[in-house]
Amino acid sequence: MNVQVKFLGGAGTVTGSRYLLDIGGFRMLFDCGLFQGLKELRLKNWDEFPVDPSTIHAVVISHAHIDHTGYLPRLVREGFSGSIYCTAPTAELMKIMLMDSAKLQEEEASYAARKGYSKHTEPKPLYTSQDVEHVFPLVKAYDYNETIKMDACADIIFRDAGHLLGSAITELFVHGDRQNKKIVFSGDLGRYHDPILHAPTAVEQTDILFIESTYGDKVSAAYDPQADLERIVNETFQRKGIVLIPAFAVGRTQLLLYYLCKLMREDKIPDVPVYIDSPMAISATSLYTTFRDYHKVNFSLSELAGNLETNMIVFVKTVQHSKTLNEVKTNAIIISSSGMMAGGRILHHLYHRLPREQDTVLISGYQAVGTRGRDLVDKKPSIRIFGTEVPVNCKVENVKSLSGHADRDELFRWMKNFTTKPKITFTVHGEDPGLTNYGNAIGKEFEWNVIKPKYQESFTLFEGI
């Protein structure tokens, strides 16, 4: 039996994670993400899928973020009808995030048609809410540490990756005719000192390793997000401004609430309104109470609201309520999605806040090349929103200590758990030049055989096993 892999995304980029394995005729797709960022990448979402989706037998999902799940509705619409394997929290988060993704695309297509800024006479979404509904019957949810039989030749076990509620490291056990082999997909690895999520699970052996590379060549500043938030909030309020935080609705928003609640209780920042302007974030936060075993905090919505009662935490549920926030001029914090500023209510807030010198935009997560977030990090003088160049006069703060991704030291700490050398280590989910530097550092540190795959490149992992 032969085992091959074809890289359909997440190769040389941090988006569109998709790795197709052929295990003696059993075809398994690991992750099914949407390309984001640069236009040349986003256009790949509209290309014909490189293989016939109806020939794929299973999809394994590492976690619910759109760059790992966002292509599923399109894949199903194009003919995939197999099983989709993931953890229980991921299954619930996907219901929220994929539906939100479809609605954003539908709204953007409608808005572009009304305003006439699309080059297409009839702009259409990549997929619709109805397409998303067809995904859910295919999903099979499991807990960590369960052995899951996908086929006679392939079992998987999910381990806690510590990156997001329900995020998983996937161990794939291949049962050959002559030999058994093991492949490990790291997925996105989290931090070792996250106050809410557990540290990534140690894995000691594999024949093939797929390792994420997001911050592979970067070491975060001392892990002290609380001090960063305290400084930024207080400095902004001294300027009579507001703090706008584009945040991923799942994971980052909850972490921000944790720290803001703590700072207010300790009187380190003033008691001010904190607006959570993301319906998806509101829904996702409730899942922390449902899946208490998947994190280490007693995350009770009523308790959280009680702790911040005097600080006026406000869940913004309607579009009309969201628009009224434009009138708030000082001493407030607005948390809104999406985290890379690709769409959603955050665009309206940015449109009104970027020109204001008093305000601060606090960037709290990784920003892919080609996104509005990366443009802000790179200090571009203006950002294009709704077909208009909006001047950036506000203060922009990039707080890397809030990232949900392991940095270089943490990635190497996780890899040091392996007691034997993998036959091949593929560096995925990263961008150059950092990706190349990271691969070279792994080779030097561990003397492993490291390969940086390219888009649509194929490799034979095992022959005649």
N, C-alpha and C positions, 0 to 999 in steps of 0.2 A: 504494500500500500504506500502511495506517495501523499505528501502533504505540501500544499503550495499556498502562498499568500499573494494577493494583489492589493496594492494601496490605492484606494479610490478617494482618499481625502486624508486630512490630518498629516500630510507629508510635506514638510517645508512650510507649514502654516499651522496656526493654532485653531483653525476652524474646519468644519466639514469632516470630522473624524469618521472614517469608514474603512474597515480592513476586512477584505473578503478572503476567507480560508476555504480551500477545497481539501477535504479530508477523505481521500479515497472515494470521491463522488458525492460526499455529503457536504453541501455548501452552507457555510455559516458566515454571517456578516456581523463583525464586532463593531458596535455603535453605528448610528445612521444619522449623522449630523448635518446641519445646514451650513453652507458656506456663508461667511459674513465678512465685512470689511471692504477690501479693495473691490472695485467694480468687476475686474477680471475674474475674481473669485466668486462673487455673487452670481455672475452670469452662468457659472457651472451648475447652479441649482436648476437652471432652465434647460440644460443640455439633456439629451437622451442618456439614461443611466448606462454606464459602460458595459453592464451585463444585463441579461433579461431578468427582471425581478422575479418572474414566475419560476425561475430555476434555482432560487435561493430557498433553502429549507428552514432556516432559523435566523433570527437576529438576537444578539445578546447586547443589552444596554448597560453601560457602566454607571450612568447617573442621568438625571433629568434635564440638565442644561441643554439649550437648543442646539449648540454646536455639536452635541452628541445624539440628539433625538429628533431634531427639527425637520428631517427629510422623511420621517416615517410615513406621514399621510400621503406624500407623493409616491413613495415606494409601493404602498398598498394600492393606491389608485392605478399604478402601472402594472399590477399583476401579482405582487407578493401576497401569499396567503398562508404562510407558515406561522410558527409560534414566535412570540417576542418574549424573551426571558429577562427578568430584572428583579430587584428587591421589592418588597411590599411598599415602602415609602416612595420609591422611584415610580412605581405604577400609579400611585395617587397623584404625585407631583406632575407626571406626564399629562394626566387628564387636565390639570389646570394650565400647564405651560403650552401644550400643543394647541389647546383651544384658544388661548390668548394669542399665540403666534398666528393662527388662522384669522382671528378677528382683526389683528393689527394689519395683516396683509389686505384683508377685505376693505378696511377703513382707509388705508393708504391708497389703494387703487381707486376707491370712490372719491377721495379727496383730490387726487391727482386729476381725475376726470373733470371734476367740478372747476378746479382752478386752472386747468389747462397747462400744467407744467411738465406733463409726461410727453415723450416723443411718440407714444402710441395713441392712436385715436380712441381706442377702447382699452384702457389699462385693466389688467386682470391679476388676481392674486395667484401665487404659486399653487396654493391649494385652499380649500374652503373649510368652513366649520363642519360641513357634512362629510368631507373627506376624513377629517379627524375622527369623527364618530366611528368610522369603519376600522380604525386602528384598535380600539379598546377591546373588542371581542377576542383579539389574537394574543392579548397580553397574559402571561403566566407569571405570578408573583411568588417570590420565595424569601425566606429569611437568610441571614448570614449563616455560614458554616453548614448548610444543607448540601448533600450530594444530589445533583440534578442530572438525570439521564436525558440527553437530547437525542441520542441515536446510539446504536450498538457500538459505534466507534468513538463516541465523544460524551464525556461527562464534564460538568462544570461545578465549581464551588465559589460562592461570593464571599469575600472577606471585606471588612470595614476599611475604606480608603480615607475616611476622615475629612473629605473635601466638601461634602454636602450631605444633607439628611438622606440616608440610604445609599450613598455613593459606594461603589464596590471596586475592589481589586478582583479580577477574575482569574481563577486557576482553571485551565483547560487540560483535561486528561485524555490523551489520544490512545485508543486501544488498537494497535496495529495487528497484522497477521502474525508477525514474528516478535515485535517489541512494543512496549508501551512508552510513550513520551509525554512530556508536560510542557505546556506553553503558558506563560503568565502575561496578562495585560494589566499594567498598573492602573489604567484609567487615569483620572486626575487625582493626585495625592494631596492631602491636606497638611495642616500644620501640626507640629508636635505640642504646641502650647495653646491650642484653641480653647477658649473657656466653655464652649458649648459642645463641640464634637470631640469624639475620641481620637487619639493618635492613629496614624495608619498602621494596619496589622503587619507584623513582620512575616516575610516569606523566605524560606531558607534554601529552596532548590527549584530550578527550572532548567529545561533544555534550551528554550527560546524565551527571550524577554522583550516585550514592547514597553518602553519606559517613556513617560511624558517628559516634556522638555521646556515647559512654559517659562520658568525662571531658572533654567539650567545653568546660566552663567552669571546669575545675579544673587548677591547675598543681601537679604533685607536688613534694614536698620534694626537696631535693638527693638525687640518685640514689645512695644509700648503704645498701642493704639489709643489708650485712655489719655495719655499725656498729649498726643497729637491732637485728639479731638478737643481737649480742654483748651489748648492754645488757640486753635483755629476758631472755635466758637466765641471765645472771649474777645479775640482781636476783631472779629467781624462785628460783634455787638458794640464795640467801642467806636466803630465807624458808622454805627446806626444802620447796619445792613442785616440781611438774612443769609443763612447758610443753606444752599441747595445741594443735595447729595443725590446724584444719579447712582442708583444702587440696584444690583441684581435682586429681584423680588424674593428669591429663595436663597437663604444662607446669609447674604451680606446684610439685608434689611434686618434680619433677626439679631445679627451680631451688633449692628449699630444700635438697635433698641436696648440691647443688654448693656452696652457701655454708656449710652446717654442716660439711662435709668440710674446707673451706678453713680455717674458724675453729679446728677441732680440730687440724689439722696445725700451725697457727701458735700453738697453746697460748693462744688468746684465750678459749676456753670449755673447761670441764672435759671429760675423757673420760667420757661417760655413754652409757647405752643410747639408741639412736634407733630407735624402733619405727615401721615403715611398715605401718600397719594398714589396708590397702586392696588387696584382690586385683587390682582394676582398675589401680591405680598400679603394682603389681609387673609386670603384663603390659605396660602401656604403656611402662615404663622400658626393657624389652627392645627395643622398636621403635626406640629411639635408636641401638642398635647395628646394626639392619637398614638404617636410612635415614641413613647417615652424611653423605651429600651435602646433606641438608636442614638441617644445623646446623653449627656451627663448633667443636665440642668432641669429643675422642676419648672418647665415652661408652661405656666398657666396664664391664659389670656386675661382672666379676671384678676389674677394676682399682679400681672404686668400693668394692667390699667389702674389697679389700686395703687401700685407703687408710684405711678406717674400722675395720679389724679390731680394733684395741685398744679402739675406742670401742663395740664391740658393736652394729653395725647389725643390726637384726632385721626380716626380712620376716615379718609375721604373716599366716599363710595360713588358719587355721581360726577358726571362731566361738568355740570353746572357749578357744583361745589368747588371742583378743581379750578375752574376759571376765576372764581372769586379770590383765589390765593394771589392772583396778579396784583391785587390791591394792598396786600400785606407788604409794608415797606421796611420794617425793622423788627429785631428781636423775635425771630422765629426760625425754625428748622423745618425744611421740606425734604422728605425722602421720597423719591419717585423713580420708577423704572422706565426704560431699560438701562442696564448697567453700562453698556457701550454706546448708549444714546442713538441706537439704530431706529427706534420708533417708540410709540407710546406717549403718555402724558408728559414725560420729561421734555419732549421737544418744545411744547408750548411754554414750559417754565424757562427753558434755556433761551427761547426767543425773547422773552421779556427780561430775563436776569443778566444775560451776558453783557448788555451795554451799560449796566449800572456799576459804577466804581465802588459803591459801598458793599456790594454783595460778594459772596464767596461761593465758587463751585468747588466742592470737595470730591475728588475722584478717588473711589474706594476699591478699585479692582483693576485687573489687567485689561488693557485696551489694545485690541488687535490693529495692525496696520490697515489704514484705509477707513477707520471708524472716526466719528466725530470726537470720541473720547481721546483717540491717539492724536488728533489734530490739536486738541486742547493741551495735552501733555507736551506736545512739541511746540507749544507757544505760537500757533498760527494766529495772525491778527484778526481773522474773521472765520466764521463757521457757516456753512451753507445749510439753511433750514427752510423748508417749504419753498424752495426755489429762490431764496433771498440770502445774500451775504450779510450775516449779523456780526457787528463788531464785537470783539472780546475786550471789554474794558474792566470787567470784574477781576477779582483775585482768583487765581486757579491754584488749588492745593492738591498734590498727588500723594496720598497717604498709603504707601506700600505696605505698612505694617498691618493693614486691614485685609490684605489679600487672603483668599482661601486656598491659594496654591503654595505648596512647599517651595522654598527657595533652594539655591544650589546646595547649601550645607545639609538641608533636610532631605533632599533627594539622595545625596551621597550617604547620609545616615541610614536611609531605608535600604539602599543597595548593599550596604555593608553586612546586612543580615544573611546574604546568600553565602552558603558554605562551599559551593562549587561554582566554577565559571560556566555561564550559559554558552551554548555553542554559538549563538548569534544574539546580539543586543541591538534592537532597532530603536533609534531615537525618533520619537513622533511628537506631534502636537507642540511644535516650536517653530521659531522664525530665525533666519540668519540675520546677522553673523553669530548670534548667541548659540544657535543650534550646532554649528560647526565647532565652536569653542567647547561646548558642553561634551560633544562626542569625543573630541580629542582628550579632554580631561578624564573622561571615563576610561578610555583606553590606557592613559598614562597611570591613573590611580590603581586600576584593577587588572590591567593587562587583558581586557576582554576584547573580543572581536566585535567592533561597533560599526553598524551600517546606518547611514542617513538615507532613507528611501526617498524616491521621487514619485510625483503623482503618476498613477497608473503603472508603476514599475512592479514587476512580479519576481518572486523568489521561490525556489524549491527549498523547503525547510527540512524535509526528511524524504529519503528514497528507500523503497523496498522494506519498510518496517513491518 
